[in-house]
Amino acid sequence: MLGEALGHLRRLPGGERVSAFRQFARQITKATNGQWSAKVASASNATVFAGEGGEALVFDPAGNMFRGQLSDEVAFVRLKYGLLEVNFNLLRRL
């Protein structure tokens, strides 16, 4: 389901991707009876969806999509109060 959602997102304009993924995430969570979920993590320069096992789907302000592991402390720098700063060049662009 997630792969299907990402395929659909690639066909959308960048500005529509975050809200579309929010909808897809709700649908996938419902379809899997909560076995899959993605929570939004606070970031200063991106929208970060944190999935199971620490994997992250990241959208930059233009709507470009990236993947990475939240455990990568160089790609996801922890700022004050739990806020993240994302280093996009260290993530895999989708």
N, C-alpha and C positions, 0 to 999 in steps of 0.2 A: 504494500500500500504506500509506503513512504517513497519508494522509487517511482511509483506512478504519480504521486503528488509532485515530486521534484521535476519530472518530465513536463507536467502541466505548468509549473512555475516558470520553467525556462522559456515557455512560449508567451508569457505575460510581459508587459512593460515593467521595468524595474520598480516603478512607484507603486505597483499593485501587488507586489510579491509578498510583503510582510503580512498584510491583512488577509490575503488568500491563504498563506500558510497557517495563520491562526485558525481559519475555518477548517482546513485540512486536518490540522492537529486535533481539533475537537472531534471531527468525524472519525479519525483513526482511533482515538481513545475510546469513543463510544463503541465502535465496531469490534474492538478487542476487549471489551468489558474492563477497561482500565489497565490491561496488561502492558500497553504501550502508552507513554505520555511524554510531553515536552513542556517544560516550564520556562518562562521568560526570565533570563538573568539580567540584572541591571548593568548596563555598559554605557560609558561616556560617548562612544563614537560608533555604536552599532546596535542592532537588535540581535540578541543571542537567545536561541532556544536550546535549552539544556535537555538532552535526552537521557535515556537509560545508559548506565555505564560511563557517564561523563562525556559522551560525544556531544558536540555542539554543531548546530546549523546556524550560520552567522550571515546576516544581511548588512552590507555597508549602507550609508545614507542614500546611495544611488540605486539600491536594490540588487546589487551584485551579490551572488551567493557563494559561501565558503563553508568548508568543514574543518573541524579540528577537535582536539581533545582538551577539555577544560583543565586537565592535570598539567598541561604544558604551560608552565609559569612564565615562559618568555613570550608565547603567543597571546596569553591571557594574563595581563598584569593586574594584580589586585591592588586597587587604590583604597583610600579611606572608605569606611562604612560599607564594605562589601562591593563597591562599584568596580567593574572591570574596565580595562582599556585594552582594545584588541589590536594586535599587530597583524594586519591583513596579509602582509608579504610572507608570513610564516604559516599561513593556512593554505589548504588546498582549495583552489577556485573550482567551482562547479559550473 
